Amino acid sequence: MKENILIKNGVWKSTGDNLFWINVVQNKVFWLGMNNRTTENELGENWCHVGNGTIIDNQIILDWSDISVGKGNLNGRIVIEMISNNKMKVIEDSGNFGMSIWNWETDQLNFSQIPK
């Protein structure tokens, strides 16, 4: 039998350097995701979304929706495979996540701490 992985709460960064604040409560996952700061867009200006989902085996199945902080107006479902407590990989998505790898960065990061 495969051992269940418990991912870390905190800030995760995708392959595209986008930030995701993730909190796990029992088998429930809550998150806030924002586009990274670029020369074209400020943090969260292009897209900003919230999501919630459930951990089943070593996968997170999560519904998400853009909110009006950013320009995006999308929503969908994403499935993420938990590889270890500090590494995940998107395996299915509706949206533009791509099959990116996500790595845990830190326990806490507030907006003023994000480099410009």
N, C-alpha and C positions, 0 to 999 in steps of 0.2 A: 504494500500500500504506500502511495506517495505521501510524504509529509506535507502538511499545509504550510504555506509561507505566510508570514505576517509582515506586511510592508510597513515601512516607517511613516509616521505622520510627519508633515512638514511640507517643504517646498521641493518640487521635482522640476527638472528641466528636460525638455524634449530635444531630439536631434537638432531641430531648428532653433534652439535656444529659447523657446517659449516657456513661460513659467506656469506651473500648476500648484496651487495650494491645496493639499489633500489632507483630509481628516478621516480616520477610520474609527467607527464606533461599533464594536462587536463585528458583525459581518456587513455593516452598511458603510458606504463610501460617499463622502461629500467633497465637492471640489469647486474651486474658482480657477479658471484658466484665462490667460491673456497673451496676446501677441507680444513678442519681445520689442524693445525699443530699437528703432532703425532710423536711418536718415529720412525716411518717408513718413514714419508713424511713431508717435509716443507710445509708451506702455499701455496696452489695452485699447488704443485708439482705433485700430483696424478691426479687431474682434475681441470680445470679452464674453465669456459664458460661464454658466453655473451648471452643475450636474449632480446627480445622485444615483447611486446604484447599489448593487449587492455583490459580495464575494461568493462565488460558487466554485468549489475546489480551489484551483490556483488561477482563477480568472475573475476579473472585475467586469461586470456587465452593467453599463451605465447609460442613462438617458441624460442628454445635455441640451441646453438651449442658449443661444446668444441673448445677451441683455443689452439694453440701449446705451450702455457706456461706450461701446464700439460701433462701427459702421455695419457689422455683420447682422444678418437676420436669418440665421440658419438654426436648425436643431436636428437631432438625430440620436443614434445609439452608437456606442463604441464598446468593443471588447478588447480588454488588455490582459495579456498573459503576465503573471507575476513570476519573474525568473529567480529573484532572490529578494531579501528584505529591502534592498536599495537599487533594484534594477527591474524594469518592466518593458514590455514590447507590445505595441498595438498590433492586433492580429485581424481585426475587422473594424471598419468604420463607415459611417455615413457622415460626410463632411470632408474637410481637407486635411485630416490628421496625417495621412500617409502611414506607412508601416514603420513608424519611428520607434527608436529606443528611448526610454526615459530613465534618467538617473536621479537618485535622491541627492539633494544639495545641502540642505540645512534644516534644523528644527523649526526655525522661525525667520522670517524676512518681512519687514514692513516696507512700504513703498518708498520711504525716504532713504532706505539702505540700498536701493537698486542703483547701480552705477549709471550715470548719464552718458 
